[in-house]
Amino acid sequence: MSRNSSLEKDIQLIVLQYLRESNFLKSASLLEQESAVHFDLKQIQEKVFAGAWDAIDSYICSFLNKDTGNHQTLSILWKIRKQKFIELLISQNYTEARNMMIQDMGIFKSTDRYDICLKLMVDENLNSKDFDFVSSKDSNWLQDGHAQTFFTKLEKDLKSHPDLQNKIVLPTFEDHRLRTLINQGLTWQWKQHNNQQLSEITSLLHDIKPTTNNSRPQSPSHAVHRDPRSPLRLSTPSAPRSPELTFEIPSSESGESLPRHRLVKDASKKIDKRESLSNLREQPPQKKLRAIEKKDVALQASLKSISNEDYKKKDLPSTLVRILTAPTDVSAITFHPKLPYILLVGHVDGQLNVWDVNKGVALHSFKDESSCINRVNYHTDTAMWFASAHVNGIVLYSNFTETPKKHAFLNLHTEQVYDVVFTMFNTMLLLISCSADKSIYVWNVIGGEALFKFAPPEANLSPIVSLCVRIKDNAPFLWSSAMNGDVIIWVFHENPLRAVLKSPGVWSTCIDYSGDRLLTCGIGEEGENLAEWDETTGQSIRSYKGFFNISKALIRFSTTHHKFMMIGDGNLVKYWSLDHESMVYGLDSGFSLIKATAFNCTGHLIAVTGNGQSLIKIYSNQEALEGDRA
């Protein structure tokens, strides 16, 4: 490649950065020498301290043309070769010294330096003490600062050499630049194949291509039936279809398989014994609680006569197929955005687990912080990143290798973090977080630094508990909701505040998009507040009936394929069709109080866990079960 091309030079610098970040230091040094793109003074210093004169000579000659007779080049090489030459003579290695005179000292023949070497060669009583010389082999080379003095003089000559002027200081650019470019390239390719079935991405050596008409699109289940130790590779979204389930029904203590109806009954009994409400932050007022209990009794009675049984049997997950036993109490759950059986689970003690719910095994476990995890989330477009929001900060993980790794700990928030979401802006991958400290931070995922800090107006100050991002006209709009029910729209700009709206709820409002629909879930005076908004006018256009929880606990909802909405209300998992106000189905979870729920990416499965519980229940819909039997 031509060294004069600025783009080729950029490529070399990016590859050099990747080699250093991956600890391929020998390869990085070879690239520096072969491309002459960067002169590493730190490497020269290390080799001077070690007395590695041949390595220093070879490295420098990769950048400087020693045949031009440039006096600065000759001065630099003389310092290095003279030091090595005298060390050979003092150690009485005359054979090597003669070879050096022939091979290395010839460039000094036209100067007095060559004559000096000849005189030293014939001096039979050569002693380093006679001319204030210190060998790198001596113990005082490092102890008395001789190595540092030698390097300081050499460094001065190197920095003043015209051939090295623009190579010693690296240009400034963000960390992990190669991975950022790959991520951007994958995102661009996905956009080119919008609404087409794409094959799973297992290699970067070829472009993403739609599956051919003659080949059967890969079932989402194929990505899960692999070895649990295999990496969580990125797979592209597919059209909704029934996954080929291969659930294994848990067995009894005797090893015999339990019938499905008996499994559900026994599991409920087990949970009742373990139930604890000690983690409830605040009990609702007793007077209101009794009113809500009456409504719930009437509701549960009406569940027996729900007219639309098709919702229950075909579309809505309602059959228990697996119970996962986590190591500690669960505090947050979310499914992988591409792989339908991968579940990310956060715990009250700061532990984070990645589960394969199909096999019922934990694939990975992390505990980088000891504080409770309030929220877990994936980057939905690529799934190459995920984050956990803790009481004391955010842990960011990268998912590029077989085992996900901690990438950064972000801790500018002064109080507990409630929510984290990913988005892209100007080709940069961002993480956005909100906190009880009433602030929002926008982070550069790759570099880990904060880019923006948003704070609501003083009149609207309240802990911010929920975030969602809406891409409109190729620009991201950030929606935030607060504990007091305020909803604020932000843009990524020096004047970010766009609008302040009031949600139908009074407090603890969560917000999210399902396709083009803006939905909120909050707690009102009467306990009922589950609504769809008109994002243009900021007005509620539909209020969903049947949500009765009036506690001040933060309640999140889940949606799937812009069709159904799910929420945990007391002990019930409740479903709504987004097109109808009335609830279509209620499922008794067996937990006294549901802590969190989540749809998987295909909508065929849900995960449910209870407050103060280490159990996670996985439910499947009828369509998936029929596919399993087939």
C-alpha positions as CSV (number, residue, x, y, z in Angstrom):
1,M,0.0,0.0,0.0
2,S,1.1,3.6,-0.7
3,R,2.2,5.4,2.4
4,N,0.9,8.7,0.8
5,S,-2.7,7.7,1.0
6,S,-4.4,9.3,4.0
7,L,-7.1,6.7,4.1
8,E,-4.7,3.9,4.0
9,K,-2.7,5.5,6.8
10,D,-5.9,5.7,8.8
11,I,-6.5,2.0,8.2
12,Q,-3.0,1.2,9.5
13,L,-3.5,3.4,12.6
14,I,-6.9,1.7,13.4
15,V,-5.4,-1.8,12.9
16,L,-2.5,-0.7,15.1
17,Q,-4.9,0.4,17.8
18,Y,-6.7,-3.0,17.6
19,L,-3.5,-5.0,18.0
20,R,-2.5,-3.0,21.1
21,E,-6.0,-3.3,22.6
22,S,-5.9,-7.0,22.0
23,N,-2.4,-7.2,23.5
24,F,-0.7,-8.4,20.2
25,L,2.3,-6.2,21.0
26,K,4.8,-8.0,18.8
27,S,2.5,-7.8,15.9
28,A,1.9,-4.1,16.7
29,S,5.7,-3.5,16.6
30,L,6.1,-5.2,13.3
31,L,3.3,-3.2,11.8
32,E,4.9,0.0,13.0
33,Q,8.2,-1.0,11.3
34,E,6.7,-2.2,8.1
35,S,4.3,0.7,7.6
36,A,6.3,3.4,9.3
37,V,3.0,4.8,10.4
38,H,3.9,5.4,14.1
39,F,7.3,5.7,15.9
40,D,6.8,4.4,19.5
41,L,9.2,6.2,21.8
42,K,8.0,4.1,24.8
43,Q,9.2,1.0,23.0
44,I,12.6,2.6,22.5
45,Q,12.8,3.6,26.2
46,E,12.0,0.0,27.3
47,K,14.7,-1.4,25.0
48,V,17.3,1.1,26.1
49,F,16.7,0.1,29.7
50,A,17.1,-3.5,28.7
51,G,20.3,-2.8,26.6
52,A,18.6,-4.4,23.5
53,W,20.8,-2.4,21.0
54,D,20.2,-4.6,18.0
55,A,16.4,-4.3,18.4
56,I,16.7,-0.5,18.8
57,D,18.9,-0.2,15.7
58,S,16.5,-2.4,13.6
59,Y,13.4,-0.4,14.7
60,I,14.9,3.0,14.0
61,C,16.3,2.0,10.6
62,S,12.8,1.0,9.6
63,F,11.9,4.7,9.8
64,L,15.2,6.5,8.8
65,N,17.2,6.1,5.6
66,K,20.7,5.4,6.8
67,D,22.2,5.6,3.3
68,T,21.4,9.3,2.7
69,G,24.3,10.6,4.8
70,N,21.9,12.8,6.8
71,H,23.9,14.0,9.8
72,Q,21.0,13.7,12.2
73,T,20.5,10.1,11.2
74,L,24.2,9.4,11.6
75,S,24.2,11.0,15.0
76,I,21.4,8.8,16.2
77,L,22.9,5.6,14.9
78,W,26.3,6.5,16.3
79,K,25.0,6.8,19.8
80,I,23.4,3.3,19.6
81,R,26.2,1.5,17.8
82,K,29.0,3.1,19.7
83,Q,27.4,1.9,23.0
84,K,27.1,-1.6,21.7
85,F,30.6,-1.6,20.1
86,I,32.3,-0.6,23.4
87,E,30.3,-3.2,25.4
88,L,31.6,-5.9,23.0
89,L,35.2,-4.7,23.5
90,I,35.0,-4.5,27.3
91,S,33.5,-8.0,27.4
92,Q,36.4,-9.1,25.1
93,N,34.1,-10.3,22.3
94,Y,36.5,-9.3,19.6
95,T,35.0,-11.5,16.9
96,E,31.6,-9.8,17.2
97,A,33.3,-6.4,17.4
98,R,35.2,-7.0,14.1
99,N,32.0,-8.1,12.4
100,M,30.4,-4.9,13.6
101,M,33.2,-2.8,12.2
102,I,32.6,-4.4,8.8
103,Q,28.8,-4.5,8.7
104,D,27.6,-1.5,10.9
105,M,30.4,1.0,11.2
106,G,31.0,1.4,7.5
107,I,28.5,4.3,7.2
108,F,30.9,6.4,9.4
109,K,34.0,5.9,7.2
110,S,33.9,9.5,6.0
111,T,33.9,10.9,9.6
112,D,36.2,10.8,12.6
113,R,33.9,8.3,14.3
114,Y,35.3,5.5,12.3
115,D,38.8,6.3,13.4
116,I,37.7,6.3,17.0
117,C,36.4,2.8,16.6
118,L,39.7,1.7,15.0
119,K,41.7,3.1,18.0
120,L,39.4,1.4,20.4
121,M,39.9,-1.9,18.6
122,V,43.7,-1.9,19.0
123,D,43.6,-0.6,22.6
124,E,44.7,-3.7,24.6
125,N,44.1,-2.1,28.0
126,L,40.6,-0.7,27.3
127,N,38.8,0.0,30.5
128,S,35.4,1.7,30.9
129,K,36.7,3.7,33.9
130,D,39.2,5.4,31.7
131,F,36.6,7.3,29.6
132,D,33.5,7.5,31.9
133,F,31.6,4.7,30.1
134,V,28.8,2.6,31.7
135,S,27.8,-0.7,30.1
136,S,24.1,-1.7,30.1
137,K,25.3,-5.0,31.6
138,D,26.5,-3.2,34.8
139,S,24.2,-3.1,37.8
140,N,24.4,0.7,38.1
141,W,23.1,1.1,34.5
142,L,19.6,1.4,35.9
143,Q,20.2,2.2,39.6
144,D,22.3,5.4,39.0
145,G,20.1,6.7,36.2
146,H,22.6,6.1,33.3
147,A,19.9,4.4,31.2
148,Q,17.5,7.3,31.6
149,T,20.3,9.8,30.8
150,F,21.1,7.9,27.6
151,F,17.5,7.7,26.6
152,T,16.9,11.4,27.2
153,K,19.7,12.4,24.8
154,L,18.5,9.9,22.2
155,E,14.9,11.0,22.6
156,K,15.9,14.6,21.9
157,D,17.6,13.6,18.6
158,L,14.7,11.5,17.6
159,K,12.1,14.2,18.2
160,S,14.1,16.7,16.1
161,H,14.5,14.4,13.2
162,P,12.4,15.6,10.2
163,D,11.5,12.1,9.1
164,L,9.8,11.5,12.5
165,Q,8.0,14.8,13.0
166,N,4.4,13.5,12.4
167,K,4.9,9.9,13.6
168,I,5.8,10.1,17.3
169,V,2.5,11.5,18.5
170,L,-0.5,9.4,17.5
171,P,-3.6,11.3,16.3
172,T,-6.5,11.3,18.8
173,F,-9.5,9.1,18.0
174,E,-11.9,7.0,20.0
175,D,-11.0,3.6,21.5
176,H,-12.1,0.4,19.8
177,R,-12.4,2.2,16.5
178,L,-12.3,-1.0,14.4
179,R,-15.2,-2.5,16.3
180,T,-17.2,0.6,15.9
181,L,-16.7,0.6,12.2
182,I,-17.7,-3.0,12.0
183,N,-20.8,-2.3,14.0
184,Q,-21.7,0.6,11.7
185,G,-21.2,-1.6,8.7
186,L,-23.5,-4.3,10.0
187,T,-26.1,-1.7,10.9
188,W,-25.9,-0.3,7.3
189,Q,-26.2,-3.7,5.7
190,W,-29.3,-4.5,7.8
191,K,-31.0,-1.3,6.6
192,Q,-30.3,-2.3,3.0
193,H,-32.2,-5.6,3.5
194,N,-35.2,-4.1,5.3
195,N,-38.1,-6.5,5.8
196,Q,-36.2,-9.5,4.3
197,Q,-35.3,-12.8,6.0
198,L,-31.6,-12.6,6.7
199,S,-29.2,-15.5,7.6
200,E,-27.5,-15.6,11.0
201,I,-24.3,-13.6,11.2
202,T,-21.4,-15.9,12.1
203,S,-18.6,-14.3,10.1
204,L,-17.5,-10.9,9.0
205,L,-15.7,-12.2,5.9
206,H,-18.8,-11.8,3.7
207,D,-21.7,-9.4,3.4
208,I,-25.0,-10.1,5.0
209,K,-27.3,-11.7,2.4
210,P,-31.0,-12.6,2.4
211,T,-31.8,-16.3,2.4
212,T,-32.6,-17.7,-1.0
213,N,-36.1,-18.8,-1.9
214,N,-34.9,-22.4,-2.2
215,S,-33.5,-22.5,1.3
216,R,-35.6,-22.7,4.4
217,P,-35.1,-19.7,6.7
218,Q,-33.3,-20.6,9.9
219,S,-35.7,-21.2,12.8
220,P,-34.9,-19.1,15.8
221,S,-34.6,-22.3,17.8
222,H,-31.6,-23.4,15.8
223,A,-29.6,-20.6,17.4
224,V,-30.4,-22.1,20.9
225,H,-29.9,-25.8,20.3
226,R,-26.1,-25.3,20.3
227,D,-23.6,-26.1,23.0
228,P,-24.3,-23.9,26.0
229,R,-20.6,-22.9,26.0
230,S,-20.8,-21.5,22.5
231,P,-20.9,-17.7,22.0
232,L,-24.1,-15.7,21.9
233,R,-23.7,-14.8,18.2
234,L,-25.7,-12.1,16.5
235,S,-28.8,-13.2,14.5
236,T,-31.0,-11.0,12.5
237,P,-34.7,-10.5,13.1
238,S,-37.1,-12.8,11.4
239,A,-40.8,-12.7,10.6
240,P,-43.0,-14.0,13.5
241,R,-43.3,-17.7,13.3
242,S,-43.6,-20.6,15.6
243,P,-40.2,-21.7,17.1
244,E,-39.6,-25.4,17.2
245,L,-39.7,-25.8,20.9
246,T,-37.9,-28.7,22.6
247,F,-38.7,-27.9,26.2
248,E,-37.9,-30.5,28.8
249,I,-40.4,-30.9,31.6
250,P,-38.8,-30.8,35.0
251,S,-38.8,-34.1,36.8
252,S,-39.8,-35.1,40.3
253,E,-37.4,-36.0,43.1
254,S,-37.7,-39.6,42.2
255,G,-36.6,-38.9,38.6
256,E,-40.0,-39.7,37.1
257,S,-41.5,-37.2,34.6
258,L,-44.4,-35.1,36.0
259,P,-47.6,-34.6,34.0
260,R,-47.9,-31.0,32.8
261,H,-51.0,-30.2,34.9
262,R,-49.3,-31.7,38.0
263,L,-46.2,-29.7,37.4
264,V,-48.0,-26.4,37.4
265,K,-49.9,-27.3,40.6
266,D,-46.9,-28.4,42.5
267,A,-44.9,-25.4,41.4
268,S,-47.5,-23.1,42.7
269,K,-47.4,-24.8,46.1
270,K,-43.7,-24.5,46.3
271,I,-43.7,-20.8,45.5
272,D,-46.4,-20.1,48.2
273,K,-44.0,-21.5,50.9
274,R,-41.2,-19.2,49.8
275,E,-43.2,-16.1,49.2
276,S,-42.0,-12.9,51.0
277,L,-43.3,-9.4,50.7
278,S,-40.5,-7.8,52.7
279,N,-39.0,-6.1,49.7
280,L,-42.2,-4.0,49.0
281,R,-41.1,-0.4,49.3
282,E,-44.5,1.0,50.3
283,Q,-47.9,-0.6,51.0
284,P,-50.9,1.1,49.4
285,P,-53.3,3.0,51.7
286,Q,-55.6,0.4,53.4
287,K,-58.8,2.1,52.3
288,K,-57.8,2.1,48.6
289,L,-56.4,-1.4,48.9
290,R,-59.8,-2.9,50.0
291,A,-61.4,-1.2,47.0
292,I,-58.9,-2.6,44.7
293,E,-59.2,-6.1,46.2
294,K,-62.9,-6.0,45.5
295,K,-62.2,-5.1,41.8
296,D,-59.6,-7.9,41.6
297,V,-62.0,-10.5,43.0
298,A,-64.6,-9.4,40.4
299,L,-61.9,-9.6,37.7
300,Q,-60.7,-13.0,38.6
301,A,-64.3,-14.3,38.6
302,S,-64.7,-12.8,35.2
303,L,-61.6,-14.6,33.9
304,K,-63.6,-17.9,33.8
305,S,-66.0,-16.4,31.3
306,I,-63.6,-14.6,28.9
307,S,-65.2,-14.8,25.5
308,N,-62.2,-14.8,23.3
309,E,-60.6,-18.1,24.1
310,D,-58.5,-17.9,20.8
311,Y,-56.3,-15.3,22.5
312,K,-55.5,-17.7,25.3
313,K,-54.9,-20.8,23.3
314,K,-53.1,-19.6,20.2
315,D,-51.4,-16.3,20.8
316,L,-50.8,-15.7,24.5
317,P,-48.2,-17.7,26.5
318,S,-50.2,-19.4,29.2
319,T,-48.7,-22.9,29.7
320,L,-45.9,-23.3,32.1
321,V,-43.0,-25.2,30.5
322,R,-40.0,-24.5,32.7
323,I,-39.0,-23.1,36.1
324,L,-35.5,-21.7,36.5
325,T,-34.0,-21.6,39.9
326,A,-31.6,-18.6,40.2
327,P,-28.8,-18.4,42.8
328,T,-30.4,-15.3,44.5
329,D,-33.5,-13.2,44.4
330,V,-34.3,-11.8,40.9
331,S,-34.7,-8.1,40.4
332,A,-34.7,-7.6,36.6
333,I,-35.2,-9.7,33.5
334,T,-35.1,-9.2,29.7
335,F,-34.9,-11.6,26.7
336,H,-32.2,-11.4,24.0
337,P,-33.5,-9.2,21.1
338,K,-32.5,-11.9,18.5
339,L,-32.2,-15.3,20.2
340,P,-35.6,-16.3,21.5
341,Y,-34.3,-18.6,24.4
342,I,-31.6,-16.3,25.8
343,L,-32.7,-14.5,29.0
344,L,-30.6,-11.9,30.8
345,V,-31.3,-11.9,34.6
346,G,-30.2,-9.3,37.2
347,H,-30.2,-10.1,41.0
348,V,-30.5,-8.1,44.2
349,D,-26.9,-8.9,45.1
350,G,-25.5,-7.5,41.9
351,Q,-25.1,-10.9,40.1
352,L,-25.9,-11.0,36.4
353,N,-26.7,-14.3,34.6
354,V,-27.3,-15.2,31.0
355,W,-29.7,-18.2,30.8
356,D,-30.7,-20.6,28.0
357,V,-34.3,-21.1,29.0
358,N,-34.7,-24.0,26.5
359,K,-32.1,-26.1,28.2
360,G,-32.6,-24.6,31.6
361,V,-28.9,-23.8,32.2
362,A,-27.0,-20.6,33.0
363,L,-24.5,-19.9,30.2
364,H,-22.6,-17.0,31.8
365,S,-22.4,-15.4,35.2
366,F,-21.0,-12.1,36.3
367,K,-20.7,-10.2,39.5
368,D,-18.8,-7.0,38.9
369,E,-20.8,-4.9,41.4
370,S,-22.4,-5.9,44.7
371,S,-25.4,-3.5,44.6
372,C,-28.9,-4.5,43.4
373,I,-29.6,-4.5,39.7
374,N,-32.6,-2.3,38.9
375,R,-32.7,-2.9,35.1
376,V,-31.0,-5.0,32.4
377,N,-31.1,-4.2,28.6
378,Y,-29.6,-5.2,25.3
379,H,-28.7,-3.1,22.3
380,T,-31.6,-4.2,20.2
381,D,-30.1,-3.7,16.7
382,T,-26.9,-5.7,17.2
383,A,-27.1,-7.4,20.6
384,M,-23.3,-7.0,20.8
385,W,-23.7,-4.9,23.9
386,F,-25.8,-5.2,27.1
387,A,-25.9,-3.2,30.3
388,S,-27.0,-3.6,33.9
389,A,-28.3,-0.6,35.9
390,H,-27.2,-0.8,39.6
391,V,-27.9,1.2,42.7
392,N,-24.4,2.7,42.4
393,G,-23.8,2.9,38.6
394,I,-23.9,1.0,35.3
395,V,-21.9,-1.9,34.1
396,L,-21.5,-2.1,30.4
397,Y,-20.7,-5.5,28.7
398,S,-19.4,-6.3,25.2
399,N,-20.6,-9.5,23.5
400,F,-18.0,-9.8,20.6
401,T,-16.3,-12.9,21.9
402,E,-17.4,-16.4,23.1
403,T,-17.7,-15.1,26.6
404,P,-19.2,-11.6,27.2
405,K,-16.8,-9.3,28.9
406,K,-17.1,-6.2,31.2
407,H,-16.4,-3.2,29.1
408,A,-16.8,-0.3,31.5
409,F,-18.3,0.9,34.7
410,L,-20.1,4.2,34.4
411,N,-20.7,6.0,37.7
412,L,-21.5,9.7,37.3
413,H,-25.0,9.3,38.7
414,T,-25.0,10.1,42.4
415,E,-28.1,7.9,43.3
416,Q,-29.5,4.6,42.0
417,V,-29.9,4.1,38.3
418,Y,-33.5,3.1,37.2
419,D,-33.2,2.6,33.4
420,V,-30.7,2.2,30.5
421,V,-31.4,2.2,26.8
422,F,-29.1,2.0,23.7
423,T,-29.4,4.0,20.5
424,M,-27.4,5.2,17.5
425,F,-26.7,8.9,16.7
426,N,-24.5,10.2,13.9
427,T,-23.0,6.7,13.5
428,M,-22.1,6.6,17.2
429,L,-23.5,4.0,19.6
430,L,-24.9,5.6,22.7
431,L,-26.1,4.4,26.1
432,I,-28.6,6.6,27.9
433,S,-29.3,6.3,31.6
434,C,-31.6,7.9,34.1
435,S,-31.5,8.0,37.9
436,A,-33.1,9.0,41.2
437,D,-30.7,11.9,41.1
438,K,-33.1,13.5,38.6
439,S,-30.6,13.5,35.7
440,I,-30.0,11.8,32.4
441,Y,-26.6,10.9,31.0
442,V,-25.8,10.1,27.4
443,W,-22.7,7.9,27.1
444,N,-20.4,6.9,24.2
445,V,-20.5,3.2,24.5
446,I,-17.1,2.5,22.9
447,G,-15.1,5.2,24.8
448,G,-17.2,5.0,28.0
449,E,-17.3,8.8,28.4
450,A,-20.3,10.9,29.1
451,L,-21.3,13.1,26.1
452,F,-24.4,14.9,27.5
453,K,-26.1,15.5,30.8
454,F,-29.8,16.4,30.7
455,A,-31.6,17.8,33.7
456,P,-35.4,18.7,33.9
457,P,-36.5,22.2,34.7
458,E,-36.6,22.9,38.4
459,A,-40.4,22.9,38.4
460,N,-40.3,19.3,37.1
461,L,-37.6,17.8,39.3
462,S,-38.4,14.3,40.2
463,P,-36.5,10.9,40.0
464,I,-36.4,9.8,36.4
465,V,-37.5,6.2,36.2
466,S,-38.0,5.2,32.5
467,L,-36.5,6.0,29.1
468,C,-37.3,5.2,25.4
469,V,-35.9,6.4,22.1
470,R,-37.9,7.2,19.0
471,I,-36.1,7.5,15.7
472,K,-37.9,10.0,13.5
473,D,-36.7,11.6,10.3
474,N,-33.3,9.9,11.0
475,A,-33.0,11.7,14.3
476,P,-33.4,10.2,17.7
477,F,-35.9,11.7,20.2
478,L,-35.5,10.7,23.8
479,W,-38.6,10.3,26.0
480,S,-38.2,10.2,29.7
481,S,-40.8,9.6,32.4
482,A,-40.5,10.5,36.1
483,M,-41.8,9.4,39.4
484,N,-44.2,12.3,39.5
485,G,-45.8,11.4,36.2
486,D,-43.9,14.1,34.1
487,V,-43.0,13.0,30.6
488,I,-40.2,15.0,28.9
489,I,-39.1,14.9,25.2
490,W,-35.4,15.6,24.6
491,V,-33.1,15.9,21.5
492,F,-29.3,15.4,21.4
493,H,-28.4,19.1,21.2
494,E,-26.9,21.8,23.4
495,N,-30.5,22.9,24.1
496,P,-32.0,19.4,24.5
497,L,-35.4,20.1,26.1
498,R,-38.3,19.9,23.7
499,A,-41.5,19.5,25.7
500,V,-42.8,18.7,29.1
501,L,-46.1,16.7,29.2
502,K,-48.2,15.3,32.0
503,S,-49.0,11.6,31.8
504,P,-52.4,10.2,33.0
505,G,-50.6,8.7,35.9
506,V,-49.7,10.5,39.2
507,W,-46.5,8.7,39.9
508,S,-44.1,5.9,39.0
509,T,-44.7,6.2,35.3
510,C,-43.0,4.0,32.8
511,I,-42.9,4.7,29.0
512,D,-42.1,2.7,25.9
513,Y,-42.8,2.5,22.2
514,S,-44.4,-0.5,20.4
515,G,-43.9,0.2,16.7
516,D,-45.5,3.7,16.2
517,R,-47.5,3.5,19.5
518,L,-46.4,5.4,22.6
519,L,-47.5,3.6,25.7
520,T,-47.3,4.6,29.4
521,C,-48.0,2.7,32.6
522,G,-48.3,4.7,35.8
523,I,-50.1,4.8,39.1
524,G,-53.1,7.0,39.4
525,E,-55.4,8.0,42.3
526,E,-57.8,5.2,41.4
527,G,-55.0,2.8,40.6
528,E,-55.8,2.5,36.9
529,N,-53.4,4.1,34.4
530,L,-52.4,2.1,31.3
531,A,-52.7,4.3,28.2
532,E,-51.7,4.9,24.6
533,W,-50.7,8.4,23.6
534,D,-50.8,10.6,20.6
535,E,-47.1,11.6,20.4
536,T,-47.9,14.7,18.4
537,T,-50.5,16.2,20.7
538,G,-49.3,14.6,23.9
539,Q,-52.9,13.5,24.7
540,S,-54.1,10.1,25.8
541,I,-56.1,8.4,23.1
542,R,-56.8,5.0,24.7
543,S,-57.0,3.9,28.3
544,Y,-56.7,0.2,28.8
545,K,-59.1,-1.3,31.4
546,G,-58.3,-3.8,34.1
547,F,-55.0,-2.6,35.6
548,F,-55.7,-2.1,39.3
549,N,-52.4,-1.8,41.1
550,I,-52.2,1.3,43.3
551,S,-48.9,0.7,45.1
552,K,-46.0,3.1,44.5
553,A,-43.8,0.3,43.2
554,L,-42.3,0.9,39.7
555,I,-44.2,-1.4,37.3
556,R,-42.9,-2.1,33.8
557,F,-44.8,-3.5,30.9
558,S,-43.8,-5.6,27.9
559,T,-45.1,-5.7,24.3
560,T,-44.7,-8.0,21.4
561,H,-44.9,-7.5,17.6
562,H,-47.0,-4.3,18.1
563,K,-49.9,-6.6,18.9
564,F,-50.1,-7.5,22.6
565,M,-49.2,-5.8,25.9
566,M,-48.4,-7.7,29.1
567,I,-48.0,-6.5,32.7
568,G,-47.7,-8.1,36.1
569,D,-50.5,-6.9,38.4
570,G,-50.5,-8.4,41.8
571,N,-50.4,-12.2,41.3
572,L,-51.7,-12.0,37.7
573,V,-50.1,-11.7,34.4
574,K,-52.5,-9.6,32.4
575,Y,-52.7,-9.3,28.6
576,W,-54.3,-6.7,26.4
577,S,-54.6,-6.4,22.6
578,L,-53.2,-3.0,21.7
579,D,-56.3,-2.4,19.6
580,H,-58.8,-3.0,22.4
581,E,-59.3,-1.3,25.7
582,S,-60.5,-4.4,27.6
583,M,-58.1,-7.0,29.0
584,V,-58.2,-10.2,27.0
585,Y,-56.7,-12.7,29.5
586,G,-55.3,-13.0,33.0
587,L,-52.9,-15.7,34.1
588,D,-52.4,-16.7,37.7
589,S,-48.6,-16.8,38.2
590,G,-48.6,-18.5,41.6
591,F,-46.5,-15.6,43.0
592,S,-48.2,-13.3,45.6
593,L,-46.7,-10.3,43.9
594,I,-45.1,-10.3,40.4
595,K,-41.8,-8.4,40.3
596,A,-41.0,-8.5,36.5
597,T,-42.2,-9.9,33.2
598,A,-40.7,-10.1,29.7
599,F,-41.8,-11.3,26.2
600,N,-39.2,-13.0,24.1
601,C,-38.4,-11.7,20.6
602,T,-40.8,-14.0,18.8
603,G,-43.7,-13.4,21.3
604,H,-44.1,-17.2,21.9
605,L,-42.6,-17.2,25.4
606,I,-42.7,-15.0,28.5
607,A,-40.6,-15.0,31.7
608,V,-42.2,-14.1,35.0
609,T,-40.7,-13.7,38.5
610,G,-42.1,-12.7,41.9
611,N,-41.1,-10.1,44.4
612,G,-38.4,-11.6,46.8
613,Q,-38.2,-14.7,44.6
614,S,-35.3,-16.6,43.1
615,L,-37.6,-18.6,40.8
616,I,-38.3,-17.6,37.1
617,K,-41.3,-19.2,35.3
618,I,-41.3,-19.7,31.6
619,Y,-44.7,-19.8,29.8
620,S,-45.3,-20.8,26.2
621,N,-48.3,-20.2,23.9
622,Q,-50.3,-22.9,22.1
623,E,-48.8,-22.3,18.7
624,A,-45.3,-23.0,20.0
625,L,-46.4,-26.1,21.9
626,E,-48.1,-27.5,18.7
627,G,-44.9,-26.9,16.8
628,D,-43.0,-28.8,19.5
629,R,-45.3,-31.8,19.3
630,A,-45.1,-31.8,15.5
